[in-house]
């Protein structure tokens, strides 16, 4: 039996156009699938070559989707969940993000990492970090 798992995270966003642009333009994720139907519209983006680093789905749900909740259209108001992305060069990411998004850092953490933190269009905390 093959018990390996692959990772896909879904963000129910308030505005697909803003979110897909943010993740594809700012984080350079590649869109591998897109759709639009009565229940909503969305896309799947890949981390790494052919999704080897996982997949991210952003989905703008309509009220026609039985799982719809009005909170899906509101910005997040806490950091119960965040996205943490490991990189090889935090300085290169800081240069890339400079002027494109407001971010905190780079900051040296007590456990031996350096971090940059910023927020997506729905106020989801994103951290890019490197091991030292």
Order of alpha helices (4+ residues) and beta strands (2+ residues): beta-alpha-beta-beta-beta-beta-alpha-beta-beta-beta
